[in-house]
Structure formats: C-alpha cells, structure tokens
C-alpha cells in the first residue's frame, strides 16, 4: 500500500557462475557458495523453531523454490550445523556468529550476506520478510544455469558508508516491528530511524529502557503525560527516544539519531523573579487571504524569551521591537532561550531567517528546535517546502550562534522554572501519508506540512499553554487517539488560523481551555465553519484574543 512507506530499499543482487567456471560477477572476491550442483541440492535452509511467523513463512517459500529447482525434497532445519555446513539462514538467531552483524545493519528492507559458507537472510518487519522471499525466489529462478547455482560474496555488497546515515536501535526479542521508517532529522543527510511496535505493554517499555541502560546508554530525560511514558537516552554518539502510548494504542515508538550539538535539555536556566508574560505577534494591516500572523513570545522568569513560530520575514521587526521593550538584560541584547518552529511554511518560519540576517548582533539565542516530516511521507519531495526550507532553518540557527535540535515526542525541559513538553511531532504520524490540494484541486505538497506541526505545552505558574501550529484533521485525529481522554490545557492557540475541521475541534472540547489565542483578526473569522462556530459558542472559553491589537497577558493568567 502507498501509505505503508517502507524506508529501506533492497540491496540484494544474486548471481551465479556457469559450469565452465565463468561468472556473471565482475571481479568476484570469493569462489562463492554452491547451493545447487548438477541439479542436486547441496545446502540446507535453517530457521529457528521460535522465529517469527513471517520468518518461517519466508523460509518455507525459499525452501520450496530450491526444491523445485533441484528436484529435491529437503526439509527446513531448526538449527545450524556450524561453520562447515552450507546453509541459508532465515532470521537472526539460528546462527550465533551472524547475530551481531544482523543487529548492526542499518539499511535495506532485509539483510542478505554471505557468511562462513552461509547466506544470512533477515528482515526488520513482516512486509520485508515477504519481499525477501519474493526477491530471492525470483532471483534463484533467473540465475540458475546449467544445473548449478553459486552465490558470490561480491553479489551481496554492503551499502557504501555514504548511504548508511541512520542508526536502528536494538530490537525487541522475537517481536517484529509494525514498521521501520526514515524520520525527520537535523539535516536531510543525518537520517534518523523510527521503529514502532504495536500491542505491547508498559513492561515492554521499561524492559527496553533497561536494555538500553545495560548497553551503556545514559538517560537524558523522562516524562509521563496522560497514560503515555517517555524516555530519551544517549551513549555519546546516538540519541534514542522511546515513547509508549498506553491509553488505547499500546504503541511503543522508538526514534534513534546521531546526536547533534549539545543536548536540548541543557538550555534550562535558573528560575528568576522577572514577571512571566505571553504576547501574540501579529502583522498589522493584513488580512487572512493575503498573509498569516507571526507567532508567540513568552518572557520567562529569568528574562529570556521562549518563541513559538516567527511569522513572515516582516514579523521579525515586530518581534524585535516587542522583545526589546520588555528586555531586562543590562547588555541590551535580546536573550532567547529557545525558538521552536511548528512547521516549514513561510508564515511560520521566515521571521527566523530575517532575525538571523538582520538582527543577529542584537540576539543571544541558545537553541532552535523543530521537526519536519520526512519527504517519503509526501507525494513530491522536490516540490515540497521540506526541500526548500529545511536547510535554511539550520543555517539561521547557526548564524544566531544557537544549537539546533530535533524535537521528539515526550521530551521535557525546564525553561527557568517553566516546564516545556513536546506533545506531538511528525514522528507520531507513523505511516500516515500526507497529501495536499490547492484551490484548483491540484496536488500541492507545500500544504502537506499543515498535518505535521510540532505541538508543545508550556506550564507556567501551574497553568498549561498549548501551542498548536497548523495542526489539522489528519494530525489531530492521531493526536486524539494517542492522548484521549485525558488531554488538558488552560490556554491554547487556535490551530491553522481557525480554518479547521471536526477532528481538531475534539482537541479543544477535551482540553476545555479558558482562553484562546486566535491567529487571525476577528473580522477574518469564517463563521460558516462549524469549527469556528463551536469554539466561539463554547462556555468553557472565558477569553478570546484576536489580532486587532497587541495582546499581552501576565502568567499565570486570571480570566476574570
């Protein structure tokens, strides 16, 4: 299915040598492993008795194919005879000497490798075992020549190092993942890997975390939101984020990546006595059909700022004007603890580019964080905003002297006494495929990002403020499934400029915020939309803030 976007591509090319000794392999590096000679099967197919069902199915398919080619009737064996035997090993546990090699491989829908007169075949998920059996079966038929089939080491090369960008974390015993995907990373080249398991228990989550610790990983942070549990670990080279969504889905999600810059949790500052404020950036004299608002600024207790989205480039001027007006630092610089970009649309992130280009000498910024959905989830990567804007965000962070980080679900950090929690990132979309249409009904992948905004919740003085970006139906539906029925928030931004759907409305009816920040002017509301009608009529909302004037509230906020 198109929605099941398996990241990896097969790298197996089986070839054979002819009876005369000539080979179809260019410059073979070994004499090869003979599987069939003169129509006689001279190898065993081995699959452990406790291997996953999919592995057993693949072993059966390959064994049947070999028997058909040779006219034999060999049965599948459950254990290896050791280095002397010629065997095709299906799975990673039937041959101890190959296990670490399998655990370490980071590409391909399956592993196929010559090893000690054996061929090791193993896959990461059920779909890849099916692909493994099909690809190898077809190749055996295609390359059988003159009654002899010889597999050369050179016919199964490792991918070049340049192609191995990600790191797949250790798997869980015999359990096959529901899917293995490439996911967002700090740069397009620094690929991160996402592995998801379904129908697991909380004990599986704790056991997995313990296994990471036994391998030398150190805990960076942990969090508990709703019935969900999160933990992140580092071994100094790799960062592994583990999420368990236990309310209804029983989903264990693991994302691994190369560490980038300093750990984001180190940006915390000591709680101070500066009054916390929240302000909505708006763009004066614009209307929704021509432009969008800028973003949000929170002044923290130590005087630094937390910024969520930065608007179009022209919003940078207002951002700086406001932050200068509320500055408490004697050096005159604007001190920013963290800038989060919800998604790579120009009305949310171009202000960051302008800040870096025009005001970097006036800014002291600790960190910039974001997460973009991987291009494999979009219909045409070359047309998408990812391709155009991803690197520009990283460069802007570098120009500001800030470290750059990728957000992962459940990460939690202390911002001068304010607690910041990552509620949702594109990782949580899983295999959900993003597609967008423009006003003419044509495919417009720049709109895909509206279903992949990073959502975070900031708790200040006991009040929870949720920033929603352009979250829409697809993302909202997944979010509701992961966090229902216990999601709460006192203050929320209205997602996607009020232009939204019923799935998104469920977030608000569940959270019941008493204050809403609308990222439009009130006269721009589309009151024909059910979404706007219901939010405006909600009795739990005591305060609606629009763009007509500069909006600033003290935190915690008293709606009375």
C-alpha positions in Angstrom: 0.0 0.0 0.0 1.1 3.5 -0.8 0.5 4.5 2.8 3.0 1.9 4.1 6.1 3.8 3.2 8.9 1.4 4.0 12.0 3.4 4.0 14.6 0.9 3.1 15.3 -0.4 -0.5 16.6 -3.9 -1.2 20.3 -4.2 -2.0 20.4 -7.9 -2.8 21.6 -9.0 -6.3 22.2 -12.8 -6.5 24.3 -14.0 -9.4 25.6 -17.4 -10.4 28.7 -19.0 -12.1 28.4 -21.2 -15.1 29.6 -24.8 -15.1 32.6 -23.8 -17.1 33.7 -21.6 -14.1 33.0 -18.3 -15.8 31.0 -15.9 -13.7 28.4 -13.2 -14.3 30.0 -11.3 -11.4 32.6 -8.7 -12.3 35.8 -9.3 -10.3 34.3 -11.7 -7.7 36.0 -11.5 -4.3 35.4 -15.2 -3.4 34.8 -18.5 -5.0 31.2 -18.4 -3.9 28.8 -20.7 -2.1 27.3 -23.5 -4.2 23.6 -24.1 -3.4 22.7 -26.5 -6.2 25.2 -28.5 -8.2 24.2 -30.7 -11.1 20.6 -30.4 -10.1 21.4 -31.7 -6.6 20.5 -29.6 -3.6 23.7 -29.1 -1.6 22.6 -26.6 1.1 20.2 -26.6 4.0 17.5 -24.0 4.8 17.6 -23.2 8.5 15.0 -21.3 10.5 14.8 -21.4 14.3 11.8 -23.0 15.8 10.9 -19.9 17.8 11.5 -17.5 14.9 8.7 -15.0 14.0 5.9 -16.4 11.9 6.9 -14.2 9.0 10.5 -15.6 9.0 9.1 -19.2 9.0 6.9 -18.3 6.0 9.9 -16.8 4.1 12.0 -19.9 4.9 9.3 -22.1 3.5 9.0 -20.1 0.3 12.7 -20.2 -0.3 13.0 -23.9 0.6 10.2 -24.7 -1.8 11.8 -22.8 -4.6 15.2 -24.5 -4.1 13.5 -27.9 -4.0 11.7 -27.1 -7.2 14.9 -26.0 -8.9 16.8 -29.1 -7.8 14.1 -31.7 -7.9 14.8 -32.4 -4.2 12.6 -32.6 -1.1 14.8 -31.1 1.6 13.1 -30.0 4.8 13.7 -26.8 6.8 16.1 -27.3 9.7 15.7 -25.6 13.0 19.4 -25.3 14.0 22.6 -24.7 12.2 25.3 -27.3 11.9 28.0 -24.7 12.2 30.7 -23.2 10.0 31.3 -26.3 7.9 27.8 -26.6 6.5 26.4 -24.7 3.5 23.2 -23.2 4.7 20.7 -20.4 4.1 19.9 -19.0 7.5 16.5 -17.2 7.8 16.3 -14.9 10.8 19.0 -13.7 13.2 19.0 -16.3 15.9 19.7 -19.6 14.2 23.4 -18.8 13.7 25.2 -17.0 16.6 28.2 -15.8 14.7 26.0 -13.7 12.4 23.7 -12.2 15.0 25.7 -9.1 15.7 26.1 -8.4 12.0 22.3 -8.5 11.7 21.8 -6.3 14.7 24.0 -3.7 13.3 22.8 -3.4 9.8 21.2 0.0 9.0 19.8 -0.2 5.5 17.8 -2.4 3.2 14.4 -3.9 3.8 16.3 -7.0 4.7 19.9 -8.2 5.2 21.4 -10.6 2.7 25.0 -11.6 3.2 27.5 -14.4 2.6 29.0 -15.5 5.9 31.1 -18.6 6.6 29.7 -20.6 3.7 26.3 -19.5 4.6 23.8 -16.9 3.4 22.2 -14.9 6.2 18.8 -13.5 5.4 16.9 -11.5 8.0 14.3 -8.7 7.9 13.1 -5.9 10.2 9.4 -6.4 9.7 6.8 -8.6 8.2 6.4 -6.8 4.9 10.2 -7.1 4.4 10.2 -10.9 5.0 7.6 -11.1 2.2 9.8 -9.0 0.0 12.9 -11.1 0.9 11.2 -14.4 -0.1 9.8 -12.9 -3.3 13.1 -11.2 -4.4 15.3 -14.2 -3.6 12.9 -16.7 -5.1 12.7 -14.8 -8.3 16.5 -14.3 -8.5 17.2 -18.0 -7.9 15.0 -18.9 -10.9 16.5 -16.2 -13.0 20.1 -17.2 -12.4 20.1 -21.0 -12.3 22.3 -22.0 -15.1 23.3 -25.4 -16.3 22.1 -27.1 -13.1 24.5 -25.2 -10.9 23.8 -22.2 -8.7 26.7 -20.4 -7.0 26.2 -17.3 -4.9 29.2 -15.0 -4.8 30.2 -12.8 -1.9 30.5 -9.9 -4.4 26.9 -10.3 -5.4 25.8 -9.1 -1.9 27.9 -6.0 -1.2 27.4 -3.8 1.7 25.9 -0.3 1.0 28.7 2.3 0.9 29.1 4.3 4.1 27.7 7.4 2.4 24.3 5.6 2.2 24.3 4.5 5.9 23.1 7.6 7.6 20.7 6.2 10.2 21.1 4.0 13.3 18.4 1.4 14.1 18.3 0.8 17.8 18.2 -2.8 19.2 15.0 -4.7 18.5 12.8 -6.4 21.0 13.5 -10.1 21.1 11.4 -12.1 18.6 8.8 -9.3 18.2 8.7 -7.8 14.7 8.1 -4.1 14.4 4.9 -2.8 12.8 7.0 -0.6 10.7 10.5 0.8 10.3 10.7 4.3 8.7 13.1 7.1 8.0 12.0 10.1 10.0 12.9 13.7 10.5 16.5 14.6 11.4 18.5 17.8 11.9 19.6 17.7 8.3 18.4 15.8 5.3 21.6 13.8 5.3 21.5 12.9 9.1 18.8 10.3 8.7 17.0 9.2 11.8 15.2 5.9 12.1 11.8 5.2 13.6 10.8 1.7 14.7 7.3 1.1 16.0 5.8 -1.9 17.8 2.1 -2.4 18.3 0.2 -4.1 21.2 3.0 -4.0 23.7 2.7 -3.5 27.5 4.2 -0.9 29.8 6.5 -3.7 31.0 7.9 -3.9 27.4 8.7 -0.2 27.6 10.5 -0.4 30.9 12.4 -3.6 29.7 13.5 -1.8 26.6 14.8 1.2 28.5 16.6 -1.1 30.9 18.2 -2.9 27.9 19.5 0.5 26.6 21.0 1.2 30.0 22.7 -2.2 30.1 24.3 -1.2 26.8 25.8 1.9 28.3 23.1 4.4 27.4 22.5 7.2 29.9 19.1 8.7 30.5 18.8 12.3 29.3 15.2 12.9 30.3 12.0 11.2 31.1 8.4 12.3 31.1 4.9 11.0 31.9 1.9 12.6 30.1 -1.6 11.1 30.4 -1.2 7.3 30.2 1.9 7.8 28.0 5.5 7.3 29.1 8.7 8.8 27.5 12.4 8.5 28.0 15.4 9.6 26.0 18.9 8.0 26.2 22.3 8.8 24.8 25.6 6.9 24.5 27.5 10.0 23.4 27.1 9.2 19.8 23.4 8.2 19.3 20.3 9.6 20.9 17.4 7.2 21.3 13.9 8.5 22.2 11.4 5.9 23.5 7.7 6.6 23.7 4.9 4.4 25.0 1.3 5.3 24.2 -0.6 3.2 26.6 -4.0 4.7 26.8 -5.6 3.0 23.8 -2.9 2.2 21.2 -0.4 0.2 23.2 2.2 1.6 20.7 5.9 1.6 21.5 7.7 4.1 19.3 11.5 4.3 19.1 13.4 7.1 17.3 17.2 7.0 17.0 19.5 9.6 15.6 23.0 10.8 15.7 23.4 13.4 18.4 23.5 17.0 17.1 25.0 19.8 19.1 24.5 19.9 22.8 21.6 18.1 24.3 18.5 20.3 24.2 17.8 19.7 27.9 20.8 21.7 28.8 19.2 25.0 27.8 17.4 25.3 31.2 18.0 28.4 33.2 17.7 29.2 36.9 14.2 30.5 37.9 14.3 34.2 38.4 11.9 36.9 39.7 11.0 38.5 36.3 7.3 38.5 35.7 6.3 36.0 33.0 4.4 37.4 30.1 2.8 36.0 26.9 2.4 38.0 23.8 1.0 37.2 20.3 2.9 38.6 17.4 0.6 39.9 14.6 1.2 41.6 11.3 -0.5 45.0 11.2 -3.0 45.8 8.4 -3.1 42.4 6.8 -5.9 40.0 6.2 -6.1 36.3 6.2 -6.4 35.9 2.5 -3.1 37.7 1.9 -1.0 36.8 5.0 -0.8 35.0 8.2 0.1 36.0 11.8 3.6 35.7 13.2 3.8 33.6 16.4 4.1 33.8 20.1 6.6 35.1 22.7 6.8 34.1 26.3 9.1 36.1 28.6 10.5 33.6 31.1 11.3 34.2 34.8 15.0 34.8 34.1 14.2 37.4 31.4 14.9 35.2 28.4 12.3 34.5 25.8 10.6 31.4 24.5 9.4 31.9 21.0 7.0 29.6 19.1 6.9 30.4 15.4 8.2 33.7 13.9 5.9 34.6 11.1 6.8 36.0 7.7 10.1 37.9 7.3 8.4 41.2 8.1 7.3 39.9 11.5 10.9 40.0 12.6 10.7 43.7 13.1 7.8 43.5 15.5 9.4 40.5 17.3 12.5 42.6 18.0 10.6 45.7 18.9 8.5 43.8 21.4 11.4 41.9 23.0 13.5 45.0 23.3 10.6 46.8 25.0 10.4 44.0 27.6 14.1 43.4 27.9 15.6 43.0 31.4 19.3 42.4 30.5 21.8 45.2 31.0 23.8 44.3 27.9 20.8 45.5 25.8 20.7 42.2 23.8 17.6 40.2 23.4 18.2 36.8 25.1 16.2 33.9 23.7 16.3 30.5 25.4 14.5 28.6 22.6 12.8 29.2 19.3 10.5 26.4 18.1 9.3 26.3 14.5 6.0 24.4 14.2 6.4 23.5 10.5 8.2 24.8 7.5 5.7 27.2 6.0 6.9 30.8 5.3 4.3 32.4 7.6 5.7 30.4 10.5 9.5 30.3 9.9 10.6 33.1 7.6 10.8 35.5 10.5 13.6 33.3 11.9 15.5 33.7 8.7 15.1 37.5 8.9 16.1 37.6 12.6 19.4 35.8 11.7 20.0 38.1 8.7 19.1 41.4 10.2 19.4 41.2 14.0 21.9 38.5 14.9 24.3 41.1 16.5 21.4 42.0 18.9 20.4 38.5 19.8 21.8 35.9 22.2 19.9 32.7 21.3 20.6 29.4 23.0 18.7 26.9 20.8 16.4 26.4 17.8 14.3 23.3 17.6 11.9 21.8 15.1 11.0 18.5 13.4 9.9 18.1 9.8 8.1 15.1 8.4 10.4 13.1 6.2 9.9 13.6 2.4 8.9 9.9 2.0 5.6 10.9 3.6 4.9 13.4 0.9 3.9 12.9 -2.7 6.6 15.0 -4.4 9.6 15.9 -2.3 11.2 18.1 -4.9 8.1 20.4 -4.8 7.6 20.4 -1.1 8.6 23.0 1.5 10.9 20.5 3.1 13.3 20.6 0.2 13.3 24.5 0.1 13.3 25.4 3.7 14.9 22.7 5.8 18.5 23.8 5.5 17.6 27.4 5.8 16.3 26.9 9.3 19.5 25.1 10.3 21.6 27.9 8.8 19.6 30.6 10.6 20.2 28.8 13.9 23.9 28.7 13.1 24.0 32.3 12.2 22.4 33.2 15.5 25.0 31.1 17.3 22.3 28.8 18.5 22.5 25.0 18.7 20.0 23.2 16.5 17.9 20.3 17.7 15.1 18.0 16.5 12.0 17.7 18.7 10.9 14.2 19.8 7.6 13.3 21.3 7.6 13.4 25.1 10.8 15.4 25.5 10.6 17.7 28.5 12.8 20.6 29.6 12.9 23.2 32.3 13.0 26.8 30.9 13.8 28.9 34.0 11.1 27.1 36.0 8.6 26.8 33.1 8.1 23.2 32.0 8.1 22.6 28.3 6.7 19.3 27.0 6.7 18.1 23.4 3.2 16.8 22.8 3.4 15.8 19.1 5.8 15.8 16.2 5.7 14.3 12.7 7.2 11.1 14.1 3.8 10.4 15.7 2.3 10.4 12.2 3.8 7.0 11.7 2.9 5.7 8.2 0.2 8.4 7.7 0.7 9.7 4.2 0.4 13.4 3.7 -1.2 14.9 0.6 -2.5 18.3 -0.1 -4.6 20.0 -2.7 -4.6 23.7 -3.8 -7.7 25.8 -4.5 -7.8 24.3 -8.0 -7.8 20.7 -6.7 -4.3 20.1 -7.9 -1.7 18.3 -5.9 0.1 20.9 -3.8 2.7 19.3 -1.4 3.5 22.5 0.3 0.2 22.1 2.1 1.2 18.7 3.5 3.0 20.3 6.4 -0.3 21.5 7.9 -0.8 18.0 9.1 2.6 17.8 10.7 3.1 20.7 13.1 5.1 20.3 16.2 2.8 20.8 19.2 4.2 21.7 22.6 2.8 22.6 26.0 4.4 25.1 28.4 3.4 25.1 32.0 3.9 28.5 33.8 2.7 29.1 37.4 0.6 25.9 37.2 -1.1 27.0 34.0 -0.8 24.9 30.8 -0.4 26.7 27.5 -0.6 24.6 24.3 0.9 25.8 21.0 -0.7 24.0 18.1 0.8 25.5 14.9 -1.2 24.5 11.9 -2.4 21.1 13.2 -5.3 19.9 11.1 -7.5 16.8 10.7 -5.0 14.1 10.0 -2.6 15.0 12.8 -5.5 15.9 15.1 -7.1 12.5 14.6 -3.8 10.7 15.5 -3.2 13.1 18.5 -6.7 12.4 19.8 -6.1 8.7 19.6 -2.8 8.9 21.4 -3.9 11.2 24.3 -7.7 10.7 24.8 -9.3 11.1 27.2 -7.0 13.0 29.5 -5.6 15.9 27.5 -5.9 19.2 29.4 -4.8 22.8 28.7 -5.8 26.1 30.2 -4.7 28.3 27.3 -4.5 27.2 23.7 -3.7 28.7 20.3 -6.3 28.1 17.7 -4.8 25.8 15.1 -4.4 26.7 11.5 -5.8 30.2 11.7 -9.3 29.0 12.6 -9.6 27.2 9.3 -10.1 23.7 10.7 -12.2 20.6 11.0 -14.1 18.5 13.5 -11.1 16.2 14.4 -9.2 19.3 15.5 -12.2 20.5 17.4 -12.0 17.4 19.6 -8.7 18.6 21.0 -10.4 21.7 22.3 -13.5 20.1 23.6 -11.3 17.6 25.5 -8.9 20.2 26.9 -11.5 22.8 27.7 -9.2 25.9 27.7 -10.5 29.0 29.4 -8.5 31.3 27.0 -8.0 31.0 23.2 -5.5 32.9 21.1 -6.8 33.2 17.5 -4.1 33.7 14.9 -6.4 35.9 12.9 -8.4 39.1 13.3 -12.0 38.6 14.5 -13.4 40.1 11.3 -11.5 37.4 9.3 -13.3 34.5 11.0 -15.2 32.2 8.8 -18.3 31.8 10.9 -19.8 29.5 8.3 -17.3 26.9 9.5 -18.5 24.5 12.2 -15.1 24.7 13.9 -15.3 28.4 14.4 -18.9 28.3 15.5 -18.3 25.7 18.2 -15.3 27.4 19.6 -17.0 30.8 19.8 -20.0 29.2 21.5 -18.0 27.1 24.0 -19.0 28.1 27.5 -15.7 26.9 28.9 -13.8 29.7 27.0 -13.8 32.9 29.0 -11.4 34.9 26.9 -10.9 35.1 23.2 -7.8 37.0 22.0 -7.7 38.2 18.4 -5.2 40.3 16.4 -6.9 43.7 16.5 -4.4 45.0 19.0 -1.2 43.9 20.7 -2.2 41.1 23.0 -0.1 40.6 26.2 -1.1 38.7 29.3 0.7 38.1 32.6 1.2 34.5 33.5 -0.4 32.8 35.3 -3.5 34.5 33.6 -6.7 35.3 35.5 -9.6 35.3 33.0 -11.8 37.3 35.4 
